[in-house]
Amino acid sequence: MIGMPNDVEVIALTPEDRSWLAARATELWGGEIVISRGVAHDVAKLPGFIARIDGRRAGVATYRLTDDACELVTIDAFQRRAGVGTALIAAVEAVAGDRRLWLITTNDNLDAMRFYQRRGYVLTAAYPGAIEASRRLKPQIPRVGNYGIPIRDELEFVRAK
Ligand SMILES: CC(C)(COP(=O)(O)OP(=O)(O)OC[C@H]1O[C@@H](n2cnc3c(N)ncnc32)[C@H](O)[C@@H]1OP(=O)(O)O)[C@@H](O)C(=O)NCCC(=O)NCCS
């Protein structure tokens, strides 16, 4: 129907998706490793979901599960404002169940901060200057991020109960 949002299909990452992700890692995350709280995650090996619109890959999310927590490690919509991010985060929320669902973003990522807060996530911690330590593990983290803002701090958001 004209004017209706596209149908977003979300499924767990297949081995094919993983090879594709590994090939796109530099473009998406500046490399195969993503750092949060000083931990290096090998993203293409994490569990995750791929979103498709009309059969085409439109986004990806990865997460890390422990007994009582679930970290949303990455979430990327290749086509923005089409419901992809919402569908992906809903899939991770379902996997997380009652676990504490948390994520790290950076101080320059105003679009992500908006997105998470609109979906009931709350700021629970700020780690000023934490990106300096991340850069020692991943020197390719840029100095300047979205909106020309210097990337310095890690911000933790948690899904509100
Ligand atoms: C954060 C991110 C994943 C959000 O993804 P997204 O797919 O754009 O999110 P959605 O489309 O689901 O929602 C965004 C807005 O678009 C609107 N929208 C969704 N479908 C729409 C449609 N068909 N037409 C118009 N608007 C639509 C939603 O209502 C939403 O607005 P709201 O937040 O006020 O409810 C995306 O901005 C992104 O990939 N950023 C770059 C990577 C990144 O920084 N990731 C986070 C790392 S911490």
The ligand as an ORCA input file, in Angstrom:
! r2SCAN-3c Opt
* xyz 0 1
  C      20.713      4.110     15.241
  C      20.174      3.436     13.982
  C      20.519      1.951     14.026
  C      18.648      3.624     13.916
  O      18.179      2.856     12.833
  P      16.943      3.264     11.870
  O      16.710      2.080     11.022
  O      17.180      4.557     11.205
  O      15.760      3.380     12.933
  P      14.197      3.298     12.604
  O      13.949      3.572     11.174
  O      13.666      2.024     13.147
  O      13.668      4.457     13.507
  C      14.155      5.795     13.323
  C      12.998      6.735     13.093
  O      12.506      6.567     11.771
  C      11.083      6.526     11.797
  N      10.599      5.645     10.746
  C      10.643      4.299     10.721
  N      10.088      3.835      9.586
  C       9.725      4.910      8.874
  C       9.124      5.081      7.601
  N       8.806      4.049      6.824
  N       8.905      6.356      7.182
  C       9.221      7.403      7.955
  N       9.805      7.296      9.167
  C      10.041      6.077      9.618
  C      10.761      5.931     13.123
  O       9.481      6.301     13.550
  C      11.850      6.461     14.015
  O      11.491      7.649     14.667
  P      11.301      7.651     16.258
  O      12.668      7.275     16.850
  O      10.885      9.025     16.556
  O      10.290      6.594     16.556
  C      20.743      4.111     12.693
  O      20.672      5.509     12.832
  C      22.185      3.729     12.342
  O      22.426      2.727     11.664
  N      23.178      4.526     12.776
  C      24.572      4.295     12.393
  C      25.177      3.177     13.187
  C      25.162      3.494     14.648
  O      25.565      4.548     15.075
  N      24.688      2.539     15.446
  C      24.599      2.689     16.880
  C      25.897      2.381     17.491
  S      25.820      2.599     19.274
*
